Amino acid sequence: MTAAASGSGRAPIAGAVVAAGVPAPPRRTRSPREARPLAILHAITRLDRGGSSDCTLLQAIGAARRGHHVTLVSGPSDAPSPLLDQARRQRGLRLVEIAALRRDLSPLHDLRALLALARLLWARRFDIVHTHTSKAGALGRLACAITLGPPVVHQPHGHLFYGYHGRFGSALVVLAERLLARLARRQIALSWRGAEEHLARGIGRPGEFSVVRSGIDLRPFRSASRRGAACRMRLGLRADEFAVGSLCRLEPIKGVEELVRGFARAAAGLPRLRLLLGGDGPLRGHLLELARRAGLADRVSIEGAWVRAAEFLPALDLFVLSSRNEGMGRALVEAMASGLSVVATAVGGMPEVLEEGRAGLLVPPGDPQAIADAITRMRNEPRLAADLGRRARARSVVFGAGRMNHALLRLYREVLR
């Protein structure tokens, strides 16, 4: 028996290893640099409704609540995120708008935005800069480079490598990201697949990538089942109708045309099937015309951009996200947190979100028939749908905003060390 185990009369702590003659290593104490609040600069092109904006706002709000000094820079917003009002009220969070910071390419505006970011970096001392999305990511990293500013972590929130541009445009995007990757200390991916898709194109190095899941505020979705009847009544759904829905921008990359075509095929054999789309975009008129030509004008509705997820999702029986390219799918996680059974395309981080099919059905992208088959299966197999809904709800806790912010602040400390 060792000296440590004898004489004291106390049992050793479970899991402890006691070695005779070897003193226990001293407990690591936090240095003053690690203990003090951080000055954090977030930069994103705009704070419109959408996954990347909401994720960034929750990160900024979360850090400010924990006592850090946060500045959030963005360009003008056309349809501001509902979280923006909360951010304005948050103590310790400063919002700065740069009028020239825009999504579209414009040499003059981009130069002005770059200089504005550089002036901000010269005027204030920041410990770390966190850039988001492609445009603000490029300008933010360049501004830090020319001012010899603090270390940068970059979070693309997905990528533009396919589905957005043609072959030439995609090649230019990859080339730019290869060069810009050298200006960031760390790259933040939403999923392991997202990190792999960057590395496969020569963007960054393995040790530079960290996976931090995009987090949501789970609280509004926990009581979804109790609000279902009221939400259905508000949206004009009858009790005997099976409601399929989606929340996304109505544009090609979201695969909404495939969703409408797949729904039309499923509806041919299921007379009480309804489709509700929460969102707006350039394909709105085209989608309504597709429904009209299929004889489904009264069974397909577009609720518009006003829809709040917590008031829309409880009305549904099934959620479908049919994107051609998706970083992670925050709307998918919101549907899971609401206890819905879900169908998603096997792109980006969505297979990881659904645990490769354990928490929802996966279908190939761009395949209306696969969507139709999945909708029909979920409608005809209620036991399967209920089981997947329970698994989805349990899985959603992994994507809480608190976990995201804890992981992110730990990452900042690692970069600064």
Secondary structure, 3 states (H helix, E strand, C coil): CCCCCCCCCCCCCCCCCCCCCCCCCCCCCCCHHHHCCCEEEEECCCCECCHHHHHHHHHHHHHHHCCCEEEEEECCCCCECCHHHHHHHCCCEEEEECCCCCCCCCHHHHHHHHHHHHHHHHHCCCCEEEEECHHHHHHHHHHHHHCCCCCEEEECCCCCCCCCCCHHHHHHHHHHHHHHHHHCCEEEECCHHHHHHHHCCCCCCHHHEEECCCCECCHHHCCHHHHHHHHHHHCCCCCCCEEEEEECCCCHHHCHHHHHHHHHHHHCCCCCEEEEEECCCCCHHHHHHHHHHCCCCCCEEECCCCCCHHHHHHHCCEEEECCCCCCCCHHHHHHHHCCCEEEEECCCCHHHHCHHHCCCEEECCCCHHHHHHHHHHHHHCHHHHHHHHHHHHHHHHHHEHHHHHHHHHHHHHHHHC
